[in-house]
Amino acid sequence: MRITGGTAVLVTGLAAIGGAAVYLVSTGHTGVRYSADHDGTVPLWFRWVPALVGIALVRLVPFESVSPGEPPRRWRAQLAVLTAAAVAYALVLPLADGDAGYLVVKLALLAVVPAVLLRRVRWSPARPTGRRWVPLVPVLGWLLVAYATPLAPPADDPGPAAAAALLAALVLGFGVNAVLEELFYRRWLQTRWEFAVGPWPAIVLSSLLWAVWHVAIQGTGDLPVDLASAVVNQGVLGLFLGYLWSRYRLVWPLLVVHGAVNSVPILLGVLLR
């Protein structure tokens, strides 16, 4: 049932991440953006350490891993369409006009396509039978390292926005970004890649596909640098998110991590202003 080449996919993907880091260091671009709202940067390894700590905690904390279970019917066709939608999203998003265009493209490719494709699919990945609190350990470990140490990014200045408007923006952003992206890239796409090439190759593939579209919202106009920055930033965070999904088959840990990345700097800015 599994497509061959999982090892090659894994090695190639990890080499792409390592090569991107080497390229950035060798060209002096060691700062990566941590927000699409401004040009502020942090050293790339500030983004790596929390993710690697999270991955280590997922691996080390005792837990009975959840197998993927039986694949859904026609999963290969679903995999092809979902992968095409992910590639199209990365290619089309730079052409979108403003926030409205961004939202239309995102909803069309990451929500409407899966909704049409999977509308008659009666299938859910296997879930753990107990100890659902265990993901708290790697999630809290990641949160502490990412935001309670000198590795934390600077607090964002939210400006004069009213509290209600800011809260509404955060809630909308959580739904459009954290919820939709984690469902698409991890629950739908990564799970099907796991049936094709195995867990870690699938994690790497979905992480890279998730990373590259960030060029459209965090790029500077230098495509090689922008791609490398996305791979070493979102790509490495994606490894942690993907491993959380592969290990636990629970969505809430993904939403906590993804939601924190998008909102914690803003919330800290509100508290400190």
Secondary structure, 3 states (H helix, E strand, C coil): CCCCCHHHHHHHHHHHHHHHHHHHHHCCCCEEECCCCCCCEEEHHHHHHHHHHHHHHHHHCCCCCCCCCCCCCCHHHHHHHHHHHHHHHHHHHHHCCHHHHHHHHHHHHHHHHHHHHCCCCCCCCCCCCCCCCCCHHHHHHHHHHHHCCCCCCCCCCCCCCCHHHHHHHHHHHHHHHHHHHHHHHHHHHHHHHHHHHCHHHHHHHHHHHHHHCCHHHHCCCCHHHHHHHHHHHHHHHHHHHHHHHHHHCCCHHHHHHHHHHHHHHHHHHHHHC
